[in-house]
Amino acid sequence: MRHSLLSLAVASVLLGGCTMIPDYERPAAPVDAAWPQGDAYSASGAAQTATAAADLGWREFFRDPALQRLVEAALANNRDLRVAALNVEAYRAQHRIQRSELFPSISAGGSGTRQRLPGDLSQTGEATTSGQYSATVGTSAWEIDFFGRLRSLNEQALEQYFATEQARRSTQIALVASVANAYLTLQADEQLLQLTRDTLGTYRKSYALTERSFNVGVADALSLSQARTAVQSAEASLAQYTRLVAQDRNALALLLGGGVPNDLPQGEVLGDDLLAEVPAGLPSELLQRRPDVLQAEHELRAANASIGAARAAFFPNISLTANAGSASSELSGLFDGGSGTWLLQPQINLPIFTAGRLKASLDYAEVQKDIQVASYEKAVQVAFQEVADGLAARTTYEQQLTAQRALVTTSEDYYRLAERRFRTGVDSYLTLLDAQRQLFGAQQQLITDRLNQLASEVNLYKALGGGWHEQTQVATAPAAD
């Protein structure tokens, strides 16, 4: 009996190695084999290094010590990242549950009964006492996976587990980028707030000077009104940026999972050395570097495995109940010689008429696979677009910042000249006010452009799959023989 059960188990494992899962083929990437070309991409290949963007550690990419500390705090305390990690554990447990269906569930049991019948119910007319005791070890209703249904479901659960792991990576990469962008936005708004304060001070001085000139009859009411308008406009901007700075800190605190530390290292605000450049690589590398693309592919593989389970449902379901043990009418004789007992109960169920349920289940599984194919292709297209946008931003923001810095320099010269001409009475206050407003607007735009440039670099780093590793991953060459 023991050899028969062992042979049956071995045969089921060997036959169960074959499943009805369709052969998987990765869909062709619906994007070009190279990044877009044109004026906006003239410098897209400038940043080429031996380290791929996905292997560049965020400590090396973010050179600001304060930003490094913020990212470290977010990775330790952010609640979205914590939920993503717990989802991985949940799907890992689900896979283990599904995998257990491949093996028989062995259990041991014991039972005993003792019964007395009165004489009027006994055939002999005398009271009788009887008992039955048993102890068994065996399996109950174990499905023998001849046609791979359970293995297909196990494969599906495994791929779903892999997909949640990639989702966790995507969550971390997005969190790292979000913390960086929130920090840069806070820096930019603080810089804009300080610029507004300085500009408001200049406007108030001009207003005081114009008011004195008006009181002695040198300046007219129009110049005084224009000076007052400039002060009030700057005061409104001051309130706006004060609010934005507070809200930026709140947004950053949410990402960190706690308060923003007050003792952050002070560095150059929106400086030139905040970020390291990242190489673009090739579009084909995104298929192995982007966690969201890998997640979509694992979900596609899971849908492909579910087709195997739907196909196997058309075939007989074979299960086995078997146990062996000992039975006796007396507890003292439960394990005596000759008390052995065993049970072997194979069962087969063959679907004959299901009113189209099995065919509908197969159709549903195939449609789900088609949906996942489209989702995978969309993920590849989104990844390609995000990287292409980042490469376009890299080149054009460099050009835009160069032009904007030149505009700020010219506006400063215009303001100094207009101020001298106003003080000497050559030009009216309207010319000075125009120069002040032009300089203020140019300085504001320069800060905004610099923020957008840095944010585009952070987003490009994220689009290329960067932000998963803390330290840069260095490829090791194979050892020579």
RODO-2510 file (C-alpha; in nm, 4 decimals, decimal comma):
residues 481
     n   res          X          Y          Z
     1     m     0,0000     0,0000     0,0000
     2     r     0,2810     0,2351     0,0930
     3     h     0,4593     0,1720    -0,2375
     4     s     0,1359     0,2250    -0,4293
     5     l     0,0784     0,5660    -0,2710
     6     l     0,4396     0,6666    -0,3344
     7     s     0,4199     0,5583    -0,6989
     8     l     0,0953     0,7492    -0,7446
     9     a     0,2451     1,0638    -0,5933
    10     v     0,5553     1,0443    -0,8139
    11     a     0,3419     0,9878    -1,1238
    12     s     0,1216     1,2840    -1,0416
    13     v     0,4242     1,5108    -1,0031
    14     l     0,5724     1,3982    -1,3336
    15     l     0,2455     1,4346    -1,5209
    16     g     0,1732     1,7602    -1,3424
    17     g     0,4880     1,9077    -1,4925
    18     c     0,2949     1,9563    -1,8145
    19     t     0,0488     2,2442    -1,8196
    20     m    -0,1821     2,3935    -2,0770
    21     i    -0,0406     2,7434    -2,0382
    22     p     0,0170     2,8973    -2,3848
    23     d     0,3783     2,9649    -2,4788
    24     y     0,4602     3,3169    -2,3667
    25     e     0,5971     3,5672    -2,6146
    26     r     0,6751     3,9210    -2,5131
    27     p     0,4794     4,1648    -2,7312
    28     a     0,6853     4,3760    -2,9659
    29     a     0,7564     4,7188    -2,8198
    30     p     0,5259     4,9703    -2,9961
    31     v     0,7949     5,2424    -2,9941
    32     d     1,0875     5,3429    -3,2100
    33     a     1,4265     5,1810    -3,1616
    34     a     1,5894     5,5219    -3,1031
    35     w     1,4987     5,8404    -2,9210
    36     p     1,3419     6,1248    -3,1206
    37     q     1,5730     6,3526    -3,3155
    38     g     1,5477     6,7237    -3,3811
    39     d     1,6400     7,0640    -3,2433
    40     a     1,4969     6,9830    -2,9014
    41     y     1,7144     6,6717    -2,8732
    42     s     2,0434     6,8043    -3,0049
    43     a     2,2205     6,7302    -2,6778
    44     s     2,0222     6,4189    -2,5785
    45     g     2,3257     6,1986    -2,6061
    46     a     2,5626     6,4294    -2,4238
    47     a     2,5348     6,2532    -2,0892
    48     q     2,6700     5,9061    -2,1575
    49     t     2,8527     5,7291    -1,8795
    50     a     2,9439     5,3758    -1,7921
    51     t     2,6670     5,3652    -1,5274
    52     a     2,3054     5,3278    -1,6396
    53     a     2,0526     5,5644    -1,4849
    54     a     1,8721     5,2766    -1,3115
    55     d     2,2007     5,1733    -1,1462
    56     l     2,2891     5,5265    -1,0317
    57     g     2,2259     5,5479    -0,6576
    58     w     2,0088     5,8322    -0,5376
    59     r     2,2845     5,9432    -0,2990
    60     e     2,5102     5,9994    -0,5994
    61     f     2,2383     6,1614    -0,8091
    62     f     2,1220     6,3986    -0,5333
    63     r     2,4341     6,5862    -0,4272
    64     d     2,2600     6,8094    -0,1750
    65     p     2,3117     6,6625     0,1782
    66     a     1,9780     6,8045     0,2923
    67     l     1,7939     6,6315     0,0079
    68     q     1,9737     6,3050     0,0822
    69     r     1,8566     6,3224     0,4408
    70     l     1,4978     6,3931     0,3354
    71     v     1,4911     6,0973     0,0962
    72     e     1,6300     5,8724     0,3678
    73     a     1,3552     5,9837     0,6077
    74     a     1,0835     5,9311     0,3464
    75     l     1,1997     5,5780     0,2682
    76     a     1,1811     5,4952     0,6375
    77     n     0,8457     5,6557     0,7222
    78     n     0,6298     5,7132     0,4140
    79     r     0,2945     5,5374     0,4501
    80     d     0,2364     5,4706     0,0789
    81     l     0,5664     5,2879     0,0600
    82     r     0,4772     5,0934     0,3724
    83     v     0,1457     4,9849     0,2172
    84     a     0,3241     4,8788    -0,1015
    85     a     0,5661     4,6647     0,1005
    86     l     0,2791     4,5049     0,2905
    87     n     0,1026     4,4288    -0,0370
    88     v     0,4102     4,2340    -0,1437
    89     e     0,3923     4,0295     0,1753
    90     a     0,0207     3,9690     0,1223
    91     y     0,0679     3,8400    -0,2334
    92     r     0,3624     3,6291    -0,1209
    93     a     0,1337     3,4621     0,1323
    94     q    -0,1328     3,4114    -0,1350
    95     h     0,1218     3,2427    -0,3576
    96     r     0,2224     3,0110    -0,0759
    97     i    -0,1439     2,9248    -0,0194
    98     q    -0,1932     2,8448    -0,3872
    99     r     0,1313     2,6482    -0,4051
   100     s     0,0207     2,4281    -0,1139
   101     e    -0,2626     2,2944    -0,3325
   102     l    -0,0014     2,1004    -0,5331
   103     f     0,0784     1,8792    -0,2360
   104     p    -0,1397     1,6434    -0,0334
   105     s    -0,2522     1,7687     0,3025
   106     i    -0,1520     1,5026     0,5549
   107     s    -0,3426     1,4872     0,8792
   108     a    -0,3715     1,2507     1,1690
   109     g    -0,6875     1,1765     1,3579
   110     g    -0,8201     0,9629     1,6321
   111     s    -1,1718     0,8806     1,7462
   112     g    -1,3419     0,6621     1,9988
   113     t    -1,6996     0,5663     2,0888
   114     r    -1,8450     0,3661     2,3735
   115     q    -2,2142     0,2651     2,3705
   116     r    -2,4493     0,0740     2,6029
   117     l    -2,7821    -0,0706     2,4823
   118     p    -3,0561    -0,1634     2,7270
   119     g    -3,1984    -0,5147     2,7177
   120     d    -3,5241    -0,4174     2,5486
   121     l    -3,3271    -0,2883     2,2517
   122     s    -3,0779    -0,5749     2,2360
   123     q    -3,1403    -0,8831     2,0222
   124     t    -3,0342    -1,1052     2,3129
   125     g    -3,2648    -0,9352     2,5573
   126     e    -2,9736    -0,8415     2,7773
   127     a    -2,7952    -0,5110     2,8122
   128     t    -2,4864    -0,4899     2,5947
   129     t    -2,1869    -0,2564     2,5858
   130     s    -1,9790    -0,1985     2,2706
   131     g    -1,6959     0,0325     2,1659
   132     q    -1,4954     0,1384     1,8586
   133     y    -1,1603     0,3145     1,8549
   134     s    -0,9460     0,4215     1,5588
   135     a    -0,6290     0,6159     1,4785
   136     t    -0,5494     0,7098     1,1167
   137     v    -0,3047     0,9113     0,9107
   138     g    -0,3883     1,0144     0,5547
   139     t    -0,5008     1,2718     0,3021
   140     s    -0,8471     1,3820     0,2047
   141     a    -0,9668     1,4904    -0,1429
   142     w    -0,6201     1,5657    -0,2793
   143     e    -0,6488     1,6787    -0,6401
   144     i    -0,3910     1,5045    -0,8570
   145     d    -0,2841     1,7680    -1,1071
   146     f    -0,2720     1,5552    -1,4219
   147     f    -0,3690     1,8413    -1,6539
   148     g    -0,1833     2,1259    -1,4860
   149     r    -0,4785     2,3252    -1,3502
   150     l    -0,3191     2,3754    -1,0097
   151     r     0,0210     2,4452    -1,1603
   152     s    -0,1337     2,7085    -1,3843
   153     l    -0,2987     2,8733    -1,0849
   154     n     0,0320     2,8535    -0,8980
   155     e     0,2093     3,0202    -1,1899
   156     q    -0,0579     3,2905    -1,1972
   157     a    -0,0190     3,3594    -0,8244
   158     l     0,3597     3,3682    -0,8589
   159     e     0,3466     3,6254    -1,1395
   160     q     0,1020     3,8371    -0,9410
   161     y     0,3447     3,8286    -0,6502
   162     f     0,6260     3,9394    -0,8818
   163     a     0,4015     4,2181    -1,0117
   164     t     0,3430     4,3533    -0,6601
   165     e     0,7186     4,3508    -0,6001
   166     q     0,7656     4,5666    -0,9088
   167     a     0,4785     4,7879    -0,7912
   168     r     0,6703     4,8422    -0,4673
   169     r     0,9776     4,9417    -0,6676
   170     s     0,7655     5,1852    -0,8701
   171     t     0,6264     5,3322    -0,5483
   172     q     0,9756     5,3858    -0,4073
   173     i     1,1074     5,5413    -0,7291
   174     a     0,8062     5,7726    -0,7454
   175     l     0,8513     5,8628    -0,3781
   176     v     1,2183     5,9521    -0,4242
   177     a     1,1300     6,1768    -0,7179
   178     s     0,8356     6,3315    -0,5315
   179     v     1,0512     6,4175    -0,2308
   180     a     1,3121     6,5764    -0,4560
   181     n     1,0531     6,7795    -0,6462
   182     a     0,8824     6,8899    -0,3243
   183     y     1,2160     6,9970    -0,1778
   184     l     1,3123     7,1879    -0,4928
   185     t     0,9699     7,3540    -0,5039
   186     l     1,0106     7,4611    -0,1427
   187     q     1,3525     7,6059    -0,2198
   188     a     1,2201     7,7908    -0,5244
   189     d     0,9237     7,9377    -0,3374
   190     e     1,1488     8,0439    -0,0486
   191     q     1,3753     8,2146    -0,3015
   192     l     1,0739     8,3804    -0,4645
   193     l     0,9528     8,4899    -0,1213
   194     q     1,2879     8,6514    -0,0432
   195     l     1,2955     8,8165    -0,3858
   196     t     0,9464     8,9555    -0,3248
   197     r     1,0521     9,0930     0,0121
   198     d     1,3520     9,2648    -0,1421
   199     t     1,1429     9,3999    -0,4286
   200     l     0,8738     9,5208    -0,1895
   201     g     1,1401     9,7103     0,0039
   202     t     1,2549     9,8767    -0,3179
   203     y     0,8977     9,9640    -0,4128
   204     r     0,8343    10,1161    -0,0698
   205     k     1,1450    10,3303    -0,0963
   206     s     1,0364    10,4483    -0,4411
   207     y     0,6883    10,5183    -0,3077
   208     a     0,8283    10,7209    -0,0171
   209     l     1,0462    10,9207    -0,2555
   210     t     0,7556    10,9792    -0,4935
   211     e     0,5313    11,0827    -0,2040
   212     r     0,7828    11,3441    -0,0890
   213     s     0,8145    11,4725    -0,4437
   214     f     0,4355    11,4900    -0,4690
   215     n     0,4104    11,6839    -0,1428
   216     v     0,6508    11,9500    -0,2703
   217     g     0,4769    11,9621    -0,6067
   218     v     0,7468    11,7919    -0,8143
   219     a     0,5665    11,4617    -0,8851
   220     d     0,2093    11,4397    -1,0059
   221     a    -0,0791    11,2327    -0,8652
   222     l    -0,0457    10,9738    -1,1430
   223     s     0,3139    10,8918    -1,0448
   224     l     0,2096    10,8613    -0,6799
   225     s    -0,0782    10,6311    -0,7692
   226     q     0,1498    10,4130    -0,9844
   227     a     0,4026    10,3853    -0,7003
   228     r     0,1265    10,2858    -0,4576
   229     t     0,0001    10,0247    -0,7059
   230     a     0,3453     9,8682    -0,7306
   231     v     0,3680     9,8403    -0,3496
   232     q     0,0245     9,6837    -0,3201
   233     s     0,0986     9,4356    -0,5984
   234     a     0,4206     9,3287    -0,4264
   235     e     0,2356     9,2945    -0,0947
   236     a    -0,0127     9,0594    -0,2607
   237     s     0,2760     8,8559    -0,4041
   238     l     0,4358     8,8463    -0,0594
   239     a     0,1212     8,6941     0,0906
   240     q     0,1012     8,4461    -0,1970
   241     y     0,4564     8,3171    -0,1576
   242     t     0,4261     8,3096     0,2211
   243     r     0,1285     8,0779     0,1771
   244     l     0,3060     7,8647    -0,0848
   245     v     0,6112     7,8146     0,1367
   246     a     0,3919     7,6943     0,4228
   247     q     0,1999     7,4595     0,1929
   248     d     0,5245     7,3309     0,0402
   249     r     0,6505     7,2360     0,3850
   250     n     0,3221     7,0598     0,4593
   251     a     0,3434     6,8631     0,1345
   252     l     0,7019     6,7669     0,2081
   253     a     0,6083     6,6594     0,5609
   254     l     0,3388     6,4294     0,4195
   255     l     0,5901     6,2620     0,1906
   256     l     0,8365     6,2233     0,4768
   257     g     0,5774     6,0642     0,7018
   258     g     0,6640     6,3171     0,9714
   259     g     0,7767     6,6725     1,0239
   260     v     1,0450     6,8423     0,8187
   261     p     1,3688     6,8501     1,0234
   262     n     1,4721     7,1969     1,1329
   263     d     1,8431     7,1171     1,1313
   264     l     1,8824     7,0346     0,7632
   265     p     2,2266     7,1167     0,6175
   266     q     2,2242     7,4439     0,4298
   267     g     2,3450     7,4356     0,0706
   268     e     2,3330     7,6570    -0,2330
   269     v     1,9690     7,7217    -0,3215
   270     l     1,8904     7,5716    -0,6639
   271     g     2,2646     7,5526    -0,7262
   272     d     2,4395     7,4149    -1,0307
   273     d     2,5715     7,1057    -0,8497
   274     l     2,2485     6,9779    -0,6968
   275     l     2,2063     6,6877    -0,9399
   276     a     2,4303     6,4597    -1,1399
   277     e     2,3646     6,4019    -1,5092
   278     v     2,2166     6,0708    -1,6128
   279     p     2,2647     5,8839    -1,9417
   280     a     1,9611     5,8163    -2,1573
   281     g     2,0639     5,4721    -2,2788
   282     l     1,8498     5,2984    -2,5425
   283     p     1,4705     5,2582    -2,5567
   284     s     1,5062     4,8803    -2,5389
   285     e     1,6688     4,9122    -2,1954
   286     l     1,3450     5,0497    -2,0524
   287     l     1,1869     4,7046    -2,0851
   288     q     1,4225     4,5773    -1,8144
   289     r     1,4763     4,8981    -1,6168
   290     r     1,1302     5,0442    -1,5594
   291     p     0,9452     4,8718    -1,2732
   292     d     0,6045     4,9703    -1,4095
   293     v     0,6886     4,8041    -1,7430
   294     l     0,8092     4,4936    -1,5612
   295     q     0,4950     4,4995    -1,3482
   296     a     0,2777     4,5114    -1,6602
   297     e     0,4694     4,2175    -1,8067
   298     h     0,4260     4,0084    -1,4917
   299     e     0,0540     4,0841    -1,4988
   300     l     0,0504     3,9728    -1,8621
   301     r     0,2258     3,6495    -1,7655
   302     a    -0,0303     3,5962    -1,4903
   303     a    -0,3134     3,6395    -1,7382
   304     n    -0,1395     3,3972    -1,9735
   305     a    -0,1168     3,1387    -1,6922
   306     s    -0,4866     3,1751    -1,6147
   307     i    -0,5617     3,0519    -1,9679
   308     g    -0,3869     2,7252    -1,8792
   309     a    -0,6116     2,6835    -1,5741
   310     a    -0,9222     2,7586    -1,7831
   311     r    -0,8168     2,5019    -2,0437
   312     a    -0,7467     2,2348    -1,7826
   313     a    -1,0986     2,2779    -1,6404
   314     f    -1,2356     2,1023    -1,9526
   315     f    -1,0629     1,7783    -1,8517
   316     p    -1,1420     1,5301    -1,5723
   317     n    -1,0687     1,6292    -1,2168
   318     i    -0,9032     1,3415    -1,0322
   319     s    -0,8785     1,3445    -0,6542
   320     l    -0,7676     1,0930    -0,3963
   321     t    -0,8651     1,0204    -0,0398
   322     a    -0,6420     0,7720     0,1379
   323     n    -0,5579     0,6849     0,4939
   324     a    -0,4059     0,4064     0,6985
   325     g    -0,4212     0,3321     1,0673
   326     s    -0,5556     0,1012     1,3299
   327     a    -0,9029     0,0209     1,4637
   328     s    -1,0261    -0,1852     1,7539
   329     s    -1,3331    -0,2385     1,9668
   330     e    -1,1210    -0,1918     2,2762
   331     l    -0,8879     0,0981     2,3454
   332     s    -0,6260    -0,1377     2,4868
   333     g    -0,6142    -0,3340     2,1635
   334     l    -0,5912    -0,0339     1,9288
   335     f    -0,2338    -0,1069     1,8248
   336     d    -0,2368    -0,4864     1,8590
   337     g    -0,1420    -0,7076     1,5671
   338     g    -0,4171    -0,7498     1,3121
   339     s    -0,5838    -0,4166     1,3973
   340     g    -0,4505    -0,2357     1,0899
   341     t    -0,6910    -0,0617     0,8544
   342     w    -0,6569     0,1382     0,5346
   343     l    -0,8743     0,3225     0,2854
   344     l    -0,8046     0,4152    -0,0771
   345     q    -1,0759     0,6190    -0,2461
   346     p    -0,9887     0,7720    -0,5854
   347     q    -1,2516     0,9913    -0,7454
   348     i    -1,2912     1,1309    -1,0961
   349     n    -1,5261     1,4068    -1,2082
   350     l    -1,5756     1,4687    -1,5788
   351     p    -1,7633     1,7798    -1,6878
   352     i    -2,0339     1,6856    -1,9382
   353     f    -2,2757     1,9783    -1,9455
   354     t    -2,2002     2,3151    -1,7842
   355     a    -2,4268     2,5408    -1,9937
   356     g    -2,1229     2,7064    -2,1522
   357     r    -1,9608     2,8050    -1,8217
   358     l    -1,6229     2,6490    -1,8993
   359     k    -1,6107     2,8000    -2,2492
   360     a    -1,7067     3,1392    -2,1088
   361     s    -1,4320     3,1086    -1,8455
   362     l    -1,1764     3,0350    -2,1180
   363     d    -1,3021     3,3267    -2,3280
   364     y    -1,2770     3,5532    -2,0240
   365     a    -0,9196     3,4436    -1,9554
   366     e    -0,8198     3,5075    -2,3173
   367     v    -0,9836     3,8520    -2,3147
   368     q    -0,8029     3,9344    -1,9916
   369     k    -0,4759     3,8444    -2,1609
   370     d    -0,5577     4,0758    -2,4532
   371     i    -0,6309     4,3515    -2,2014
   372     q    -0,2945     4,2938    -2,0332
   373     v    -0,1186     4,2995    -2,3700
   374     a    -0,2685     4,6432    -2,4351
   375     s    -0,1750     4,7551    -2,0822
   376     y     0,1828     4,6371    -2,1326
   377     e     0,2115     4,8194    -2,4645
   378     k     0,0678     5,1347    -2,3065
   379     a     0,3213     5,1122    -2,0219
   380     v     0,6036     5,0919    -2,2774
   381     q     0,4659     5,3903    -2,4692
   382     v     0,4289     5,5991    -2,1520
   383     a     0,7852     5,5135    -2,0509
   384     f     0,9153     5,6121    -2,3955
   385     q     0,7233     5,9406    -2,3868
   386     e     0,8451     6,0337    -2,0379
   387     v     1,2082     5,9748    -2,1297
   388     a     1,1700     6,1589    -2,4610
   389     d     1,0094     6,4535    -2,2795
   390     g     1,2974     6,4563    -2,0320
   391     l     1,5567     6,4585    -2,3096
   392     a     1,3768     6,7449    -2,4833
   393     a     1,3618     6,9373    -2,1561
   394     r     1,7330     6,8826    -2,0902
   395     t     1,8395     7,0625    -2,4062
   396     t     1,5761     7,3341    -2,4236
   397     y     1,5968     7,4332    -2,0555
   398     e     1,9710     7,4884    -2,0911
   399     q     1,9006     7,7235    -2,3803
   400     q     1,6105     7,8879    -2,1982
   401     l     1,8121     7,9477    -1,8819
   402     t     2,0990     8,1001    -2,0780
   403     a     1,8612     8,3416    -2,2456
   404     q     1,6770     8,4184    -1,9195
   405     r     2,0000     8,4945    -1,7323
   406     a     2,0953     8,7341    -2,0108
   407     l     1,7509     8,8962    -1,9808
   408     v     1,7958     8,9416    -1,6053
   409     t     2,1341     9,1069    -1,6619
   410     t     1,9876     9,3396    -1,9226
   411     s     1,6910     9,4200    -1,6956
   412     e     1,9286     9,5079    -1,4123
   413     d     2,1144     9,7466    -1,6412
   414     y     1,7826     9,8954    -1,7567
   415     y     1,6696     9,9440    -1,3958
   416     r     1,9921    10,1146    -1,2870
   417     l     1,9818    10,3456    -1,5883
   418     a     1,6116    10,4274    -1,5371
   419     e     1,6722    10,5007    -1,1673
   420     r     1,9548    10,7445    -1,2448
   421     r     1,7518    10,9214    -1,5127
   422     f     1,4518    10,9497    -1,2788
   423     r     1,6591    11,0917    -0,9939
   424     t     1,8140    11,3497    -1,2286
   425     g     1,4722    11,4391    -1,3675
   426     v     1,5410    11,3162    -1,7214
   427     d     1,2639    11,0514    -1,7246
   428     s     0,9316    11,0170    -1,5475
   429     y     0,8551    10,7712    -1,2708
   430     l     0,6637    10,5601    -1,5232
   431     t     0,9928    10,4589    -1,6875
   432     l     1,1433    10,3628    -1,3512
   433     l     0,8336    10,1649    -1,2560
   434     d     0,8442     9,9794    -1,5862
   435     a     1,2114     9,8933    -1,5272
   436     q     1,1353     9,7688    -1,1738
   437     r     0,8509     9,5497    -1,2904
   438     q     1,0527     9,4109    -1,5790
   439     l     1,3434     9,3225    -1,3481
   440     f     1,1110     9,1631    -1,0897
   441     g     0,9361     8,9574    -1,3568
   442     a     1,2642     8,8468    -1,5147
   443     q     1,4063     8,7400    -1,1772
   444     q     1,0883     8,5491    -1,0937
   445     q     1,0948     8,3717    -1,4301
   446     l     1,4612     8,2777    -1,3861
   447     i     1,3843     8,1055    -1,0553
   448     t     1,0841     7,9287    -1,2095
   449     d     1,2869     7,8149    -1,5106
   450     r     1,5635     7,6824    -1,2879
   451     l     1,3079     7,4910    -1,0815
   452     n     1,1532     7,3451    -1,3956
   453     q     1,4946     7,2429    -1,5259
   454     l     1,5858     7,0627    -1,2038
   455     a     1,2425     6,8995    -1,1849
   456     s     1,2782     6,7755    -1,5432
   457     e     1,6136     6,6165    -1,4554
   458     v     1,4596     6,4467    -1,1520
   459     n     1,1713     6,3225    -1,3655
   460     l     1,4131     6,1954    -1,6299
   461     y     1,6029     6,0058    -1,3608
   462     k     1,2724     5,8553    -1,2481
   463     a     1,1625     5,7788    -1,6063
   464     l     1,4843     5,5846    -1,6647
   465     g     1,4203     5,3699    -1,3570
   466     g     1,6513     5,5544    -1,1182
   467     g     1,5822     5,5863    -0,7475
   468     w     1,5704     5,2221    -0,6412
   469     h     1,9327     5,1861    -0,5328
   470     e     2,0821     5,3948    -0,2535
   471     q     2,4378     5,3472    -0,3756
   472     t     2,5516     5,3187    -0,7372
   473     q     2,5644     4,9610    -0,8640
   474     v     2,8979     4,8862    -1,0253
   475     a     2,9066     4,5989    -1,2740
   476     t     3,1889     4,3555    -1,1997
   477     a     3,3832     4,2064    -1,4822
   478     p     3,4013     3,8253    -1,4992
   479     a     3,7155     3,6780    -1,3463
   480     a     3,9844     3,5724    -1,5906
   481     d     4,0679     3,2025    -1,6124
***
